Amino acid sequence: DFEASFIRLIDKVTNGSRIEINQTGTTLYYQPGLLYGGSLEHDCSPSRGIGYYLESLLCLAPFMKHPLKIVLRGVTNDQVDPSVDVLKATALPLLKKFGIDGESLDIKINRRGMPPKGGGEILFACPVRKVLQPVQFTDPGKIKRIRGTAYSVRVSPQMANRMVESARGILNKFLPDIYIYTDHMKGVNSGKSPGFGMCLTAETINGTILSAELASNPQGQGAAVLPEELGQNCAKLLLEEVYR
């Protein structure tokens, strides 16, 4: 279902694509059309995160005919795909290096949605660039600061603070400049399922950004996760990225 939803999304952003799928769903014939863009909306399948759809849109968006403004609905943070937070923190600065920037380049999280039911909503906007700047980018540089977001939806707001505290317990040994935001969404903006999670990014003096993230198990699946453990494990994942 998520692959079918992705094909429908690609059909929306293009003009004149031909798509044929056989009855058993085992072969796909796809003839690409023109990248058209414009203002669009799409409901993503909740079995995969919005990041799954957003990753490919990030590659195509700068080359559309009209600037792309698209509202995607579904799961913003899960355990499978890169979350919208991580793509916002890592992919957008990377696009800027290639000369794709301006006020119109943005990923905005209007609502968070956790699996299994989703209910999140994001806005992705990207300007059109015909030419990319060549980039020479080989020296990652030393880590200078760590930023992050601890989010919680439909659970106690205290969960986010507990994650922040345990993550800082590990990271403070290495670096003084650490700031982790807490993001607790209420009411309509909190989607349809409870959950919490954390995304951390480490920035270097040369503007390289390394990221790590973790989310709690979906409602009714697997054992309950303690926010303290999740915070610690996320900090360790980030340190592992830096180590690599």
Phi and psi in degrees as GROMACS dihedral restraints (atoms count N, CA, C in turn):
[ dihedral_restraints ]
;  ai    aj    ak    al  type     phi  dphi    fc
    3     4     5     6     1   -72.9    20    10
    4     5     6     7     1   -29.2    20    10
    6     7     8     9     1   -71.5    20    10
    7     8     9    10     1   -38.3    20    10
    9    10    11    12     1   -63.6    20    10
   10    11    12    13     1   -39.9    20    10
   12    13    14    15     1   -65.1    20    10
   13    14    15    16     1   -37.1    20    10
   15    16    17    18     1   -65.4    20    10
   16    17    18    19     1   -41.5    20    10
   18    19    20    21     1   -62.5    20    10
   19    20    21    22     1   -39.8    20    10
   21    22    23    24     1   -64.6    20    10
   22    23    24    25     1   -36.1    20    10
   24    25    26    27     1   -64.1    20    10
   25    26    27    28     1   -45.6    20    10
   27    28    29    30     1   -62.7    20    10
   28    29    30    31     1   -35.7    20    10
   30    31    32    33     1   -63.8    20    10
   31    32    33    34     1   -35.4    20    10
   33    34    35    36     1   -69.8    20    10
   34    35    36    37     1   -39.4    20    10
   36    37    38    39     1   -83.5    20    10
   37    38    39    40     1    -7.6    20    10
   39    40    41    42     1  -113.4    20    10
   40    41    42    43     1   168.8    20    10
   42    43    44    45     1  -128.2    20    10
   43    44    45    46     1   119.8    20    10
   45    46    47    48     1    88.1    20    10
   46    47    48    49     1    19.8    20    10
   48    49    50    51     1   -74.3    20    10
   49    50    51    52     1   144.6    20    10
   51    52    53    54     1  -114.6    20    10
   52    53    54    55     1   124.1    20    10
   54    55    56    57     1  -127.2    20    10
   55    56    57    58     1   125.4    20    10
   57    58    59    60     1  -130.4    20    10
   58    59    60    61     1   129.5    20    10
   60    61    62    63     1  -121.5    20    10
   61    62    63    64     1   134.1    20    10
   63    64    65    66     1   -74.2    20    10
   64    65    66    67     1   171.0    20    10
   66    67    68    69     1   -64.2    20    10
   67    68    69    70     1   -32.9    20    10
   69    70    71    72     1   -83.0    20    10
   70    71    72    73     1    -7.2    20    10
   72    73    74    75     1    74.3    20    10
   73    74    75    76     1    25.9    20    10
   75    76    77    78     1  -102.8    20    10
   76    77    78    79     1   -21.8    20    10
   78    79    80    81     1  -124.3    20    10
   79    80    81    82     1   145.4    20    10
   81    82    83    84     1  -128.4    20    10
   82    83    84    85     1   127.7    20    10
   84    85    86    87     1  -108.0    20    10
   85    86    87    88     1   122.9    20    10
   87    88    89    90     1  -131.5    20    10
   88    89    90    91     1   121.9    20    10
   90    91    92    93     1  -112.7    20    10
   91    92    93    94     1   112.4    20    10
   93    94    95    96     1   -64.9    20    10
   94    95    96    97     1   146.7    20    10
   96    97    98    99     1  -105.1    20    10
   97    98    99   100     1  -161.1    20    10
   99   100   101   102     1   -82.3    20    10
  100   101   102   103     1   143.3    20    10
  102   103   104   105     1   -75.9    20    10
  103   104   105   106     1   114.0    20    10
  105   106   107   108     1  -101.8    20    10
  106   107   108   109     1   -47.3    20    10
  108   109   110   111     1    81.6    20    10
  109   110   111   112     1  -145.2    20    10
  111   112   113   114     1    95.1    20    10
  112   113   114   115     1  -168.3    20    10
  114   115   116   117     1   -93.6    20    10
  115   116   117   118     1   120.9    20    10
  117   118   119   120     1  -136.8    20    10
  118   119   120   121     1   166.5    20    10
  120   121   122   123     1  -136.0    20    10
  121   122   123   124     1   147.7    20    10
  123   124   125   126     1  -150.4    20    10
  124   125   126   127     1   134.3    20    10
  126   127   128   129     1   -95.9    20    10
  127   128   129   130     1   112.8    20    10
  129   130   131   132     1   -80.6    20    10
  130   131   132   133     1   152.1    20    10
  132   133   134   135     1   -69.1    20    10
  133   134   135   136     1   133.0    20    10
  135   136   137   138     1   -71.5    20    10
  136   137   138   139     1    -4.3    20    10
  138   139   140   141     1   -76.4    20    10
  139   140   141   142     1   -15.1    20    10
  141   142   143   144     1  -130.8    20    10
  142   143   144   145     1   158.8    20    10
  144   145   146   147     1   -74.2    20    10
  145   146   147   148     1   163.4    20    10
  147   148   149   150     1   -61.3    20    10
  148   149   150   151     1   -28.8    20    10
  150   151   152   153     1   -55.6    20    10
  151   152   153   154     1   -32.7    20    10
  153   154   155   156     1   -61.0    20    10
  154   155   156   157     1   -38.6    20    10
  156   157   158   159     1   -82.9    20    10
  157   158   159   160     1   -35.8    20    10
  159   160   161   162     1   -69.1    20    10
  160   161   162   163     1   -34.5    20    10
  162   163   164   165     1   -54.8    20    10
  163   164   165   166     1   -45.7    20    10
  165   166   167   168     1   -76.9    20    10
  166   167   168   169     1   -31.6    20    10
  168   169   170   171     1   -64.2    20    10
  169   170   171   172     1   -35.4    20    10
  171   172   173   174     1   -60.6    20    10
  172   173   174   175     1   -35.0    20    10
  174   175   176   177     1   -74.7    20    10
  175   176   177   178     1   -32.6    20    10
  177   178   179   180     1   -92.7    20    10
  178   179   180   181     1   -30.4    20    10
  180   181   182   183     1   -53.7    20    10
  181   182   183   184     1   -41.4    20    10
  183   184   185   186     1   -64.9    20    10
  184   185   186   187     1   -15.7    20    10
  186   187   188   189     1  -107.8    20    10
  187   188   189   190     1    17.3    20    10
  189   190   191   192     1   -73.5    20    10
  190   191   192   193     1   168.7    20    10
  192   193   194   195     1   -79.0    20    10
  193   194   195   196     1   -39.6    20    10
  195   196   197   198     1  -117.9    20    10
  196   197   198   199     1   149.7    20    10
  198   199   200   201     1   -56.1    20    10
  199   200   201   202     1   137.2    20    10
  201   202   203   204     1   -87.5    20    10
  202   203   204   205     1   130.9    20    10
  204   205   206   207     1  -133.2    20    10
  205   206   207   208     1   109.4    20    10
  207   208   209   210     1  -130.4    20    10
  208   209   210   211     1   136.6    20    10
  210   211   212   213     1  -101.0    20    10
  211   212   213   214     1   121.4    20    10
  213   214   215   216     1  -110.4    20    10
  214   215   216   217     1   135.4    20    10
  216   217   218   219     1  -118.6    20    10
  217   218   219   220     1   144.0    20    10
  219   220   221   222     1   153.4    20    10
  220   221   222   223     1  -139.7    20    10
  222   223   224   225     1   -95.6    20    10
  223   224   225   226     1   116.8    20    10
  225   226   227   228     1   -82.6    20    10
  226   227   228   229     1   -33.2    20    10
  228   229   230   231     1  -133.7    20    10
  229   230   231   232     1   120.3    20    10
  231   232   233   234     1  -140.9    20    10
  232   233   234   235     1  -170.0    20    10
  234   235   236   237     1   -96.3    20    10
  235   236   237   238     1    -1.6    20    10
  237   238   239   240     1  -102.4    20    10
  238   239   240   241     1   -54.5    20    10
  240   241   242   243     1  -100.4    20    10
  241   242   243   244     1   159.7    20    10
  243   244   245   246     1   -60.7    20    10
  244   245   246   247     1   135.0    20    10
  246   247   248   249     1   -77.1    20    10
  247   248   249   250     1   166.4    20    10
  249   250   251   252     1   -62.4    20    10
  250   251   252   253     1   -35.0    20    10
  252   253   254   255     1   -60.3    20    10
  253   254   255   256     1   -44.8    20    10
  255   256   257   258     1   -68.4    20    10
  256   257   258   259     1   -40.7    20    10
  258   259   260   261     1   -64.8    20    10
  259   260   261   262     1   -37.4    20    10
  261   262   263   264     1   -65.2    20    10
  262   263   264   265     1   -39.2    20    10
  264   265   266   267     1   -79.3    20    10
  265   266   267   268     1   -28.9    20    10
  267   268   269   270     1  -110.4    20    10
  268   269   270   271     1   -42.1    20    10
  270   271   272   273     1   -75.3    20    10
  271   272   273   274     1   -38.0    20    10
  273   274   275   276     1   -64.4    20    10
  274   275   276   277     1   -45.9    20    10
  276   277   278   279     1   -61.5    20    10
  277   278   279   280     1   -31.0    20    10
  279   280   281   282     1   -68.6    20    10
  280   281   282   283     1   -41.2    20    10
  282   283   284   285     1   -62.8    20    10
  283   284   285   286     1   -36.5    20    10
  285   286   287   288     1   -64.0    20    10
  286   287   288   289     1   -33.3    20    10
  288   289   290   291     1   -61.5    20    10
  289   290   291   292     1   -30.4    20    10
  291   292   293   294     1   -87.7    20    10
  292   293   294   295     1     9.7    20    10
  294   295   296   297     1    88.1    20    10
  295   296   297   298     1    10.7    20    10
  297   298   299   300     1   -98.0    20    10
  298   299   300   301     1    97.7    20    10
  300   301   302   303     1  -147.2    20    10
  301   302   303   304     1  -165.8    20    10
  303   304   305   306     1   117.3    20    10
  304   305   306   307     1   169.2    20    10
  306   307   308   309     1   -65.1    20    10
  307   308   309   310     1   -25.4    20    10
  309   310   311   312     1   -81.8    20    10
  310   311   312   313     1    -1.1    20    10
  312   313   314   315     1   -91.7    20    10
  313   314   315   316     1   110.6    20    10
  315   316   317   318     1  -160.0    20    10
  316   317   318   319     1   147.5    20    10
  318   319   320   321     1  -122.1    20    10
  319   320   321   322     1   119.9    20    10
  321   322   323   324     1  -119.3    20    10
  322   323   324   325     1   128.4    20    10
  324   325   326   327     1   -94.7    20    10
  325   326   327   328     1   106.3    20    10
  327   328   329   330     1   -81.1    20    10
  328   329   330   331     1   -41.7    20    10
  330   331   332   333     1  -139.0    20    10
  331   332   333   334     1   146.3    20    10
  333   334   335   336     1   -95.2    20    10
  334   335   336   337     1   145.2    20    10
  336   337   338   339     1  -135.6    20    10
  337   338   339   340     1   127.3    20    10
  339   340   341   342     1  -104.3    20    10
  340   341   342   343     1   154.3    20    10
  342   343   344   345     1   -68.1    20    10
  343   344   345   346     1   158.8    20    10
  345   346   347   348     1   -86.0    20    10
  346   347   348   349     1   -16.0    20    10
  348   349   350   351     1   -94.6    20    10
  349   350   351   352     1   -19.1    20    10
  351   352   353   354     1    75.1    20    10
  352   353   354   355     1  -133.4    20    10
  354   355   356   357     1    95.9    20    10
  355   356   357   358     1    10.2    20    10
  357   358   359   360     1   -84.6    20    10
  358   359   360   361     1   165.8    20    10
  360   361   362   363     1  -150.2    20    10
  361   362   363   364     1   132.2    20    10
  363   364   365   366     1  -131.5    20    10
  364   365   366   367     1   158.0    20    10
  366   367   368   369     1  -117.5    20    10
  367   368   369   370     1   126.0    20    10
  369   370   371   372     1  -116.8    20    10
  370   371   372   373     1   124.2    20    10
  372   373   374   375     1  -127.0    20    10
  373   374   375   376     1   140.3    20    10
  375   376   377   378     1  -147.1    20    10
  376   377   378   379     1   132.5    20    10
  378   379   380   381     1   -75.4    20    10
  379   380   381   382     1   168.4    20    10
  381   382   383   384     1   -95.5    20    10
  382   383   384   385     1   133.4    20    10
  384   385   386   387     1  -131.7    20    10
  385   386   387   388     1   125.4    20    10
  387   388   389   390     1   -78.5    20    10
  388   389   390   391     1   -30.7    20    10
  390   391   392   393     1  -127.1    20    10
  391   392   393   394     1   139.6    20    10
  393   394   395   396     1   -98.6    20    10
  394   395   396   397     1   146.2    20    10
  396   397   398   399     1   -75.7    20    10
  397   398   399   400     1   138.8    20    10
  399   400   401   402     1   -69.5    20    10
  400   401   402   403     1   146.8    20    10
  402   403   404   405     1  -128.2    20    10
  403   404   405   406     1   134.5    20    10
  405   406   407   408     1  -117.7    20    10
  406   407   408   409     1   114.3    20    10
  408   409   410   411     1  -146.0    20    10
  409   410   411   412     1    86.0    20    10
  411   412   413   414     1  -115.1    20    10
  412   413   414   415     1   -25.1    20    10
  414   415   416   417     1   -99.0    20    10
  415   416   417   418     1   109.2    20    10
  417   418   419   420     1   -68.4    20    10
  418   419   420   421     1   -31.0    20    10
  420   421   422   423     1    86.6    20    10
  421   422   423   424     1   175.7    20    10
  423   424   425   426     1   -92.2    20    10
  424   425   426   427     1   149.5    20    10
  426   427   428   429     1   -69.5    20    10
  427   428   429   430     1   130.7    20    10
  429   430   431   432     1  -114.5    20    10
  430   431   432   433     1   -27.5    20    10
  432   433   434   435     1  -156.7    20    10
  433   434   435   436     1   160.0    20    10
  435   436   437   438     1  -124.8    20    10
  436   437   438   439     1   132.0    20    10
  438   439   440   441     1  -125.0    20    10
  439   440   441   442     1   161.3    20    10
  441   442   443   444     1  -170.2    20    10
  442   443   444   445     1   171.8    20    10
  444   445   446   447     1  -134.4    20    10
  445   446   447   448     1   129.5    20    10
  447   448   449   450     1  -109.8    20    10
  448   449   450   451     1   120.9    20    10
  450   451   452   453     1  -118.3    20    10
  451   452   453   454     1   150.7    20    10
  453   454   455   456     1  -143.8    20    10
  454   455   456   457     1   135.6    20    10
  456   457   458   459     1  -131.0    20    10
  457   458   459   460     1   135.5    20    10
  459   460   461   462     1    56.6    20    10
  460   461   462   463     1    24.9    20    10
  462   463   464   465     1  -134.2    20    10
  463   464   465   466     1   176.6    20    10
  465   466   467   468     1   -61.4    20    10
  466   467   468   469     1   136.1    20    10
  468   469   470   471     1   -60.3    20    10
  469   470   471   472     1   -19.7    20    10
  471   472   473   474     1   -62.6    20    10
  472   473   474   475     1   -26.2    20    10
  474   475   476   477     1   -54.5    20    10
  475   476   477   478     1   -44.3    20    10
  477   478   479   480     1   -63.2    20    10
  478   479   480   481     1   -42.8    20    10
  480   481   482   483     1   -64.1    20    10
  481   482   483   484     1   -36.5    20    10
  483   484   485   486     1   -66.9    20    10
  484   485   486   487     1   -37.8    20    10
  486   487   488   489     1   -65.0    20    10
  487   488   489   490     1   -44.8    20    10
  489   490   491   492     1   -59.6    20    10
  490   491   492   493     1   -45.2    20    10
  492   493   494   495     1   -61.2    20    10
  493   494   495   496     1   -45.2    20    10
  495   496   497   498     1   -71.2    20    10
  496   497   498   499     1   -33.6    20    10
  498   499   500   501     1   -68.2    20    10
  499   500   501   502     1   -41.2    20    10
  501   502   503   504     1   -65.1    20    10
  502   503   504   505     1   -32.6    20    10
  504   505   506   507     1   -55.3    20    10
  505   506   507   508     1   -32.7    20    10
  507   508   509   510     1   -89.7    20    10
  508   509   510   511     1   -45.8    20    10
  510   511   512   513     1   -73.2    20    10
  511   512   513   514     1   -28.3    20    10
  513   514   515   516     1   -61.8    20    10
  514   515   516   517     1   -20.0    20    10
  516   517   518   519     1   -69.8    20    10
  517   518   519   520     1   -19.2    20    10
  519   520   521   522     1  -108.4    20    10
  520   521   522   523     1   -25.7    20    10
  522   523   524   525     1  -155.9    20    10
  523   524   525   526     1   136.1    20    10
  525   526   527   528     1   -82.5    20    10
  526   527   528   529     1   -30.8    20    10
  528   529   530   531     1   -85.9    20    10
  529   530   531   532     1    82.5    20    10
  531   532   533   534     1  -127.6    20    10
  532   533   534   535     1   129.2    20    10
  534   535   536   537     1  -138.2    20    10
  535   536   537   538     1   119.5    20    10
  537   538   539   540     1  -118.0    20    10
  538   539   540   541     1   115.6    20    10
  540   541   542   543     1   -75.1    20    10
  541   542   543   544     1   149.3    20    10
  543   544   545   546     1  -107.5    20    10
  544   545   546   547     1   137.1    20    10
  546   547   548   549     1  -129.9    20    10
  547   548   549   550     1   102.3    20    10
  549   550   551   552     1  -113.4    20    10
  550   551   552   553     1   111.6    20    10
  552   553   554   555     1   -96.1    20    10
  553   554   555   556     1   142.2    20    10
  555   556   557   558     1  -116.9    20    10
  556   557   558   559     1   161.6    20    10
  558   559   560   561     1    59.9    20    10
  559   560   561   562     1  -134.4    20    10
  561   562   563   564     1   -58.6    20    10
  562   563   564   565     1   -35.3    20    10
  564   565   566   567     1   -72.7    20    10
  565   566   567   568     1    -5.2    20    10
  567   568   569   570     1   -97.2    20    10
  568   569   570   571     1    10.3    20    10
  570   571   572   573     1    73.7    20    10
  571   572   573   574     1  -159.3    20    10
  573   574   575   576     1  -112.2    20    10
  574   575   576   577     1   -10.7    20    10
  576   577   578   579     1  -127.0    20    10
  577   578   579   580     1   148.4    20    10
  579   580   581   582     1   -78.3    20    10
  580   581   582   583     1   156.5    20    10
  582   583   584   585     1   167.4    20    10
  583   584   585   586     1   170.9    20    10
  585   586   587   588     1  -152.9    20    10
  586   587   588   589     1   166.9    20    10
  588   589   590   591     1  -178.2    20    10
  589   590   591   592     1  -177.6    20    10
  591   592   593   594     1  -148.9    20    10
  592   593   594   595     1   142.6    20    10
  594   595   596   597     1  -131.6    20    10
  595   596   597   598     1   129.1    20    10
  597   598   599   600     1  -118.9    20    10
  598   599   600   601     1   143.0    20    10
  600   601   602   603     1  -131.8    20    10
  601   602   603   604     1   139.7    20    10
  603   604   605   606     1  -112.2    20    10
  604   605   606   607     1   127.5    20    10
  606   607   608   609     1  -109.2    20    10
  607   608   609   610     1   138.8    20    10
  609   610   611   612     1  -101.2    20    10
  610   611   612   613     1   172.3    20    10
  612   613   614   615     1   -65.1    20    10
  613   614   615   616     1   -22.2    20    10
  615   616   617   618     1   -94.3    20    10
  616   617   618   619     1     5.4    20    10
  618   619   620   621     1    85.6    20    10
  619   620   621   622     1    13.3    20    10
  621   622   623   624     1   -76.2    20    10
  622   623   624   625     1   143.6    20    10
  624   625   626   627     1  -125.6    20    10
  625   626   627   628     1   123.1    20    10
  627   628   629   630     1  -106.5    20    10
  628   629   630   631     1   144.1    20    10
  630   631   632   633     1  -135.8    20    10
  631   632   633   634     1   158.1    20    10
  633   634   635   636     1  -148.4    20    10
  634   635   636   637     1   149.3    20    10
  636   637   638   639     1  -152.8    20    10
  637   638   639   640     1   155.6    20    10
  639   640   641   642     1  -144.8    20    10
  640   641   642   643     1   148.8    20    10
  642   643   644   645     1  -131.3    20    10
  643   644   645   646     1   154.5    20    10
  645   646   647   648     1   -70.5    20    10
  646   647   648   649     1   161.4    20    10
  648   649   650   651     1   -64.0    20    10
  649   650   651   652     1   144.2    20    10
  651   652   653   654     1   -59.3    20    10
  652   653   654   655     1   152.9    20    10
  654   655   656   657     1   -54.9    20    10
  655   656   657   658     1   127.4    20    10
  657   658   659   660     1    81.2    20    10
  658   659   660   661     1     6.2    20    10
  660   661   662   663     1  -126.0    20    10
  661   662   663   664     1   130.4    20    10
  663   664   665   666     1    69.9    20    10
  664   665   666   667     1  -179.6    20    10
  666   667   668   669     1   -78.8    20    10
  667   668   669   670     1   158.8    20    10
  669   670   671   672     1   -69.4    20    10
  670   671   672   673     1   140.5    20    10
  672   673   674   675     1  -103.3    20    10
  673   674   675   676     1   135.5    20    10
  675   676   677   678     1   -80.4    20    10
  676   677   678   679     1   136.6    20    10
  678   679   680   681     1   -59.4    20    10
  679   680   681   682     1   -33.3    20    10
  681   682   683   684     1   -61.4    20    10
  682   683   684   685     1   -45.2    20    10
  684   685   686   687     1   -64.1    20    10
  685   686   687   688     1   -43.1    20    10
  687   688   689   690     1   -61.6    20    10
  688   689   690   691     1   -42.3    20    10
  690   691   692   693     1   -62.5    20    10
  691   692   693   694     1   -44.6    20    10
  693   694   695   696     1   -63.2    20    10
  694   695   696   697     1   -46.5    20    10
  696   697   698   699     1   -64.2    20    10
  697   698   699   700     1   -36.1    20    10
  699   700   701   702     1   -66.5    20    10
  700   701   702   703     1   -41.3    20    10
  702   703   704   705     1   -62.2    20    10
  703   704   705   706     1   -40.8    20    10
  705   706   707   708     1   -65.9    20    10
  706   707   708   709     1   -37.7    20    10
  708   709   710   711     1   -62.1    20    10
  709   710   711   712     1   -40.2    20    10
  711   712   713   714     1   -64.8    20    10
  712   713   714   715     1   -42.3    20    10
  714   715   716   717     1   -63.8    20    10
  715   716   717   718     1   -34.1    20    10
  717   718   719   720     1   -66.3    20    10
  718   719   720   721     1   -39.8    20    10
  720   721   722   723     1   -58.2    20    10
  721   722   723   724     1   -45.9    20    10
  723   724   725   726     1   -63.3    20    10
  724   725   726   727     1   -42.2    20    10
  726   727   728   729     1   -60.2    20    10
  727   728   729   730     1   -40.5    20    10
